[in-house]
Amino acid sequence: MPTRTSEDRVNALLHPKLEETFDPQSIIALVPIQSDQKVADIGSGPGRLSIPIAKYLFMGTCYAIDVEEEMLKHVREQAEKARLGNIETLVSKENKIPMDDEFLDGVVFADVLNEASRPKTLIKEGARLLKKYGWMAIIDWLPPKENGKPKVGPAASKRVSQEDMRAATEELGLRTLTSRQLTHHRYIIVARK
């Protein structure tokens, strides 16, 4: 079976069909983000959300964090094209991010928990990075309404349930601000430390 190149993966993650189910502005409108904050896009991939967040954080910093250097290279290229000087990229391990405790004002997990081998461990790592009163946003895929293969996104067996992710954040002591369907295919959970 042939493997996909990094460029193929970037193109797949930025495919227009996925854009129809993912509007960064609707996410930014639902989180308690402020223009001077430090916010991490954990599992940033090629920067589909990092770039809009950095544009909003005109007095702050967006940290694009991913396990693949090739994805972060694409983030840097896009940041340069957009003339954004407030994006920092950081390679991490899957469940260990090389940042100090209580360093960030906000953490975003967008379409990454379904790829994680231990999503609850990754959420715990995100909570460790949050300052007191910091916020966390989880955006992921809803289970398909019909039995069978979903029309877009990951396989049904890879999807993490909204209820489980909300319970995981609450077990860490985070208070849910909102938990709802974001689009026909995705949900969002926003919680505060």
Contacts in CASP RR format, 6 or more apart in sequence:
PFRMAT RR
TARGET T0000
AUTHOR 0000-0000-0000
METHOD contacts of the structure
MODEL  1
MPTRTSEDRVNALLHPKLEETFDPQSIIALVPIQSDQKVADIGSGPGRLS
IPIAKYLFMGTCYAIDVEEEMLKHVREQAEKARLGNIETLVSKENKIPMD
DEFLDGVVFADVLNEASRPKTLIKEGARLLKKYGWMAIIDWLPPKENGKP
KVGPAASKRVSQEDMRAATEELGLRTLTSRQLTHHRYIIVARK
4 12 0 8 1.000
6 68 0 8 1.000
6 70 0 8 1.000
6 71 0 8 1.000
9 70 0 8 1.000
9 71 0 8 1.000
10 45 0 8 1.000
10 46 0 8 1.000
10 70 0 8 1.000
10 71 0 8 1.000
10 74 0 8 1.000
13 45 0 8 1.000
13 46 0 8 1.000
13 48 0 8 1.000
14 46 0 8 1.000
14 48 0 8 1.000
17 152 0 8 1.000
18 152 0 8 1.000
18 153 0 8 1.000
19 48 0 8 1.000
21 152 0 8 1.000
21 183 0 8 1.000
21 184 0 8 1.000
21 185 0 8 1.000
21 186 0 8 1.000
22 48 0 8 1.000
22 110 0 8 1.000
22 111 0 8 1.000
22 139 0 8 1.000
22 183 0 8 1.000
22 186 0 8 1.000
23 183 0 8 1.000
24 48 0 8 1.000
24 49 0 8 1.000
24 52 0 8 1.000
24 53 0 8 1.000
25 52 0 8 1.000
26 182 0 8 1.000
26 183 0 8 1.000
27 49 0 8 1.000
27 108 0 8 1.000
27 110 0 8 1.000
27 137 0 8 1.000
27 139 0 8 1.000
27 182 0 8 1.000
27 188 0 8 1.000
28 52 0 8 1.000
28 53 0 8 1.000
28 56 0 8 1.000
30 137 0 8 1.000
30 178 0 8 1.000
30 182 0 8 1.000
30 188 0 8 1.000
30 190 0 8 1.000
31 106 0 8 1.000
31 108 0 8 1.000
31 135 0 8 1.000
31 137 0 8 1.000
31 190 0 8 1.000
32 135 0 8 1.000
32 177 0 8 1.000
32 190 0 8 1.000
32 192 0 8 1.000
33 39 0 8 1.000
33 53 0 8 1.000
33 56 0 8 1.000
33 57 0 8 1.000
33 106 0 8 1.000
33 135 0 8 1.000
34 105 0 8 1.000
35 56 0 8 1.000
35 57 0 8 1.000
35 58 0 8 1.000
35 59 0 8 1.000
35 60 0 8 1.000
36 57 0 8 1.000
36 59 0 8 1.000
36 60 0 8 1.000
37 57 0 8 1.000
37 60 0 8 1.000
37 104 0 8 1.000
37 105 0 8 1.000
37 106 0 8 1.000
38 60 0 8 1.000
38 61 0 8 1.000
38 63 0 8 1.000
38 103 0 8 1.000
38 104 0 8 1.000
38 105 0 8 1.000
38 106 0 8 1.000
39 53 0 8 1.000
39 57 0 8 1.000
39 60 0 8 1.000
39 61 0 8 1.000
39 62 0 8 1.000
39 63 0 8 1.000
39 104 0 8 1.000
39 105 0 8 1.000
39 106 0 8 1.000
39 107 0 8 1.000
39 108 0 8 1.000
40 62 0 8 1.000
40 63 0 8 1.000
40 64 0 8 1.000
40 65 0 8 1.000
40 97 0 8 1.000
40 99 0 8 1.000
40 104 0 8 1.000
40 106 0 8 1.000
40 107 0 8 1.000
40 108 0 8 1.000
40 126 0 8 1.000
40 129 0 8 1.000
41 47 0 8 1.000
41 49 0 8 1.000
41 50 0 8 1.000
41 53 0 8 1.000
41 62 0 8 1.000
41 63 0 8 1.000
41 64 0 8 1.000
41 65 0 8 1.000
41 108 0 8 1.000
41 110 0 8 1.000
42 65 0 8 1.000
42 92 0 8 1.000
42 97 0 8 1.000
42 107 0 8 1.000
42 108 0 8 1.000
42 109 0 8 1.000
42 112 0 8 1.000
42 122 0 8 1.000
42 126 0 8 1.000
43 65 0 8 1.000
43 66 0 8 1.000
43 67 0 8 1.000
43 71 0 8 1.000
43 109 0 8 1.000
43 110 0 8 1.000
43 112 0 8 1.000
44 50 0 8 1.000
44 64 0 8 1.000
44 65 0 8 1.000
44 66 0 8 1.000
44 71 0 8 1.000
44 72 0 8 1.000
44 75 0 8 1.000
44 89 0 8 1.000
45 64 0 8 1.000
45 66 0 8 1.000
45 68 0 8 1.000
45 71 0 8 1.000
45 72 0 8 1.000
45 74 0 8 1.000
45 75 0 8 1.000
46 71 0 8 1.000
46 74 0 8 1.000
46 75 0 8 1.000
46 78 0 8 1.000
47 64 0 8 1.000
47 71 0 8 1.000
47 74 0 8 1.000
47 75 0 8 1.000
47 78 0 8 1.000
48 110 0 8 1.000
49 108 0 8 1.000
49 110 0 8 1.000
50 62 0 8 1.000
50 64 0 8 1.000
50 75 0 8 1.000
50 79 0 8 1.000
50 87 0 8 1.000
51 75 0 8 1.000
51 78 0 8 1.000
51 79 0 8 1.000
51 82 0 8 1.000
51 84 0 8 1.000
51 87 0 8 1.000
53 62 0 8 1.000
53 108 0 8 1.000
54 62 0 8 1.000
54 79 0 8 1.000
54 82 0 8 1.000
54 84 0 8 1.000
54 85 0 8 1.000
54 86 0 8 1.000
54 87 0 8 1.000
55 82 0 8 1.000
55 84 0 8 1.000
57 86 0 8 1.000
58 86 0 8 1.000
60 86 0 8 1.000
61 86 0 8 1.000
61 87 0 8 1.000
61 88 0 8 1.000
62 86 0 8 1.000
62 87 0 8 1.000
62 88 0 8 1.000
63 87 0 8 1.000
63 88 0 8 1.000
63 89 0 8 1.000
63 90 0 8 1.000
63 99 0 8 1.000
63 104 0 8 1.000
64 72 0 8 1.000
64 75 0 8 1.000
64 87 0 8 1.000
64 88 0 8 1.000
64 89 0 8 1.000
64 90 0 8 1.000
65 89 0 8 1.000
65 90 0 8 1.000
65 91 0 8 1.000
65 92 0 8 1.000
65 97 0 8 1.000
66 72 0 8 1.000
66 75 0 8 1.000
66 89 0 8 1.000
66 91 0 8 1.000
66 92 0 8 1.000
67 91 0 8 1.000
67 92 0 8 1.000
67 93 0 8 1.000
67 94 0 8 1.000
68 91 0 8 1.000
69 91 0 8 1.000
72 89 0 8 1.000
72 90 0 8 1.000
72 91 0 8 1.000
75 87 0 8 1.000
75 89 0 8 1.000
76 87 0 8 1.000
76 89 0 8 1.000
79 85 0 8 1.000
79 87 0 8 1.000
90 97 0 8 1.000
90 98 0 8 1.000
90 99 0 8 1.000
92 98 0 8 1.000
94 116 0 8 1.000
94 117 0 8 1.000
94 118 0 8 1.000
94 122 0 8 1.000
95 116 0 8 1.000
95 117 0 8 1.000
95 118 0 8 1.000
95 121 0 8 1.000
95 122 0 8 1.000
95 125 0 8 1.000
96 125 0 8 1.000
97 125 0 8 1.000
97 126 0 8 1.000
97 129 0 8 1.000
99 129 0 8 1.000
100 129 0 8 1.000
101 128 0 8 1.000
101 129 0 8 1.000
102 128 0 8 1.000
102 129 0 8 1.000
102 130 0 8 1.000
102 131 0 8 1.000
102 132 0 8 1.000
103 129 0 8 1.000
103 131 0 8 1.000
104 129 0 8 1.000
104 130 0 8 1.000
104 131 0 8 1.000
104 134 0 8 1.000
105 130 0 8 1.000
105 131 0 8 1.000
105 134 0 8 1.000
105 135 0 8 1.000
106 130 0 8 1.000
106 134 0 8 1.000
106 135 0 8 1.000
106 136 0 8 1.000
106 137 0 8 1.000
107 126 0 8 1.000
107 127 0 8 1.000
107 129 0 8 1.000
107 130 0 8 1.000
107 135 0 8 1.000
107 136 0 8 1.000
107 137 0 8 1.000
108 136 0 8 1.000
108 137 0 8 1.000
108 139 0 8 1.000
109 122 0 8 1.000
109 123 0 8 1.000
109 126 0 8 1.000
109 136 0 8 1.000
109 137 0 8 1.000
109 138 0 8 1.000
109 139 0 8 1.000
109 140 0 8 1.000
110 137 0 8 1.000
110 139 0 8 1.000
110 140 0 8 1.000
111 139 0 8 1.000
111 140 0 8 1.000
111 141 0 8 1.000
111 186 0 8 1.000
112 122 0 8 1.000
112 140 0 8 1.000
113 119 0 8 1.000
113 122 0 8 1.000
113 123 0 8 1.000
113 138 0 8 1.000
113 140 0 8 1.000
113 160 0 8 1.000
113 165 0 8 1.000
114 140 0 8 1.000
114 141 0 8 1.000
114 154 0 8 1.000
114 158 0 8 1.000
114 159 0 8 1.000
114 160 0 8 1.000
115 154 0 8 1.000
115 158 0 8 1.000
116 122 0 8 1.000
119 160 0 8 1.000
119 165 0 8 1.000
119 168 0 8 1.000
120 168 0 8 1.000
123 136 0 8 1.000
123 138 0 8 1.000
123 165 0 8 1.000
123 168 0 8 1.000
123 169 0 8 1.000
123 172 0 8 1.000
124 168 0 8 1.000
124 172 0 8 1.000
126 136 0 8 1.000
127 136 0 8 1.000
127 169 0 8 1.000
127 172 0 8 1.000
127 173 0 8 1.000
127 174 0 8 1.000
127 193 0 8 1.000
130 136 0 8 1.000
130 193 0 8 1.000
131 193 0 8 1.000
132 193 0 8 1.000
133 192 0 8 1.000
133 193 0 8 1.000
134 192 0 8 1.000
134 193 0 8 1.000
135 177 0 8 1.000
135 190 0 8 1.000
135 191 0 8 1.000
135 192 0 8 1.000
135 193 0 8 1.000
136 169 0 8 1.000
136 174 0 8 1.000
136 189 0 8 1.000
136 190 0 8 1.000
136 191 0 8 1.000
136 192 0 8 1.000
136 193 0 8 1.000
137 188 0 8 1.000
137 189 0 8 1.000
137 190 0 8 1.000
138 165 0 8 1.000
138 169 0 8 1.000
138 188 0 8 1.000
138 189 0 8 1.000
138 190 0 8 1.000
138 191 0 8 1.000
139 182 0 8 1.000
139 186 0 8 1.000
139 187 0 8 1.000
139 188 0 8 1.000
140 159 0 8 1.000
140 160 0 8 1.000
140 162 0 8 1.000
140 165 0 8 1.000
140 186 0 8 1.000
140 187 0 8 1.000
141 150 0 8 1.000
141 153 0 8 1.000
141 154 0 8 1.000
141 159 0 8 1.000
141 185 0 8 1.000
141 186 0 8 1.000
141 187 0 8 1.000
142 159 0 8 1.000
142 162 0 8 1.000
142 181 0 8 1.000
142 184 0 8 1.000
142 185 0 8 1.000
142 186 0 8 1.000
142 187 0 8 1.000
143 156 0 8 1.000
143 159 0 8 1.000
143 161 0 8 1.000
144 150 0 8 1.000
144 151 0 8 1.000
144 156 0 8 1.000
148 156 0 8 1.000
149 155 0 8 1.000
149 156 0 8 1.000
150 156 0 8 1.000
150 159 0 8 1.000
150 185 0 8 1.000
152 185 0 8 1.000
153 185 0 8 1.000
162 179 0 8 1.000
162 187 0 8 1.000
162 189 0 8 1.000
165 189 0 8 1.000
166 176 0 8 1.000
166 179 0 8 1.000
166 189 0 8 1.000
166 191 0 8 1.000
169 176 0 8 1.000
169 189 0 8 1.000
169 191 0 8 1.000
170 176 0 8 1.000
170 191 0 8 1.000
173 193 0 8 1.000
174 191 0 8 1.000
174 192 0 8 1.000
174 193 0 8 1.000
175 191 0 8 1.000
175 192 0 8 1.000
175 193 0 8 1.000
176 189 0 8 1.000
176 190 0 8 1.000
176 191 0 8 1.000
177 190 0 8 1.000
177 191 0 8 1.000
177 192 0 8 1.000
178 188 0 8 1.000
178 189 0 8 1.000
178 190 0 8 1.000
179 187 0 8 1.000
179 188 0 8 1.000
179 189 0 8 1.000
179 190 0 8 1.000
180 187 0 8 1.000
180 188 0 8 1.000
181 187 0 8 1.000
182 188 0 8 1.000
END
